[in-house]
Amino acid sequence: MKLSFISSTAIQNAMRQTIRQAQNEMTDSSTEATTGVYADIGVALGGNTALSVNLTREVTRIDSLISSNSIADQRMSSSQTALGDMTSQAQKLMDQLVALRGNTDGSSLSLTQQTASATLSSFVSDANTMVNGEYLFAGTNTDVQPMSDNSAAAKTTIQNDLNTYAASLYPTASSPSAAVSQLTGAQMTDFITTQVEPMFTSGTGSDDWSNWSAASGQNMSSRISNSEVIDSSTNANEPGMRSLALATTVINSLMDSSLNLSQDALNAVNDQATSYTRQAIDGINNQSSQLGLSQSRLTDANTSLNAQKDIINTNISDLTGVDPYAASTKVNSLQTQLETAYTIVSKIQQLSLVNYL
């Protein structure tokens, strides 16, 4: 009879190989139990790996859009807050003008001018609102402060032009101020509409809107989905903002009691200022409405993007997902195998001929 001998060293080496393989499998199974996906997607999916990569890249693209949409939404929400304050201040000015109609006493005129100055100051502050290092109402010139308070220079120009205008109508008057005091309501309306209003509606010349605004007329645009681009800002060159600056400047320049305007002329100034204030409120509300439409489209786009993301994530999960409970069970089984292997190796290492001599 022939006997075969197996050395303890051979057994130990075989057990070491088993332990090494079990350790690798245990690492992968632990990862799968924790993450819920294959530890090595390439090995697990083979030819379907490209599909998994494409789906993951699409999720990343959607996340990028959603992130940029949140920035655009913050810009529009902050703009809405500023526009709301402009409208509120303009409405207060409107109320003061309605109360002034027919009054010529100095205190009423002074109060109206104070209200106009406060409205203009608040308007300029709101128009220069900055969020995340960008001016909201600067259009595409986001790094340039859009509004400057040019009221002092405009007042001087308007009053000088008024003296010239009145002197041309009443050349026999003893002085420019005497000529101004003779102006009728119709003449005052003509002066405001032909000489003052163009200072705020035109864009060329030494006394025009460019002295007030450095904003771009081109609004910021944002891509909110694959196929949608919206205007995500508004700018200080819009008619509503021009009209508000015009209204306050007309009040501060022509409701000055030192001009000694007639009641008829003062009423004309009041009527024009009221009209410009109403146009300002309507114009600013229109800007707010346009932004509101963009916000609504952005909300709908985010809803659609999140739905797409959920569908794609479900597909990715079906493709790369593993049963975490099965993975946990495998981890426990491998742990038991390793403990057994360690015990066997330990016993083998204790074998020695010395114990049997």
Secondary structure, DSSP 8 states (H G I E B T S, - for coil): -------HHHHHHHHHHHHHHHHHHHHHHHHHHHHSB-SSHHHHHGGGHHHHHHHHHHHHHHHHHHHHHHHHHHHHHHHHHHHHHHHHHHHHHHHHHHHHTT---HHHHHHHHHHHHHHHHHHHHHHT-EETTEETTBTT-TTS--B---HHHHHHHHHHHHHHHHHHH-TTSSSHHHHHHT--HHHHHHHIIIIITHHHH--SSSSSGGGTB---SS--EEE-SSS-EEE---BTTSHHHHHHHHHHHHHHHHS-GGG---HHHHHHHHHHHHHHHHHHHHHHHHHHHHHHHHHHHHHHHHHHHHHHHHHHHHHHHHHHB--HHHHHHHHHHHHHHHHHHHHHHHHHHH--GGGG-
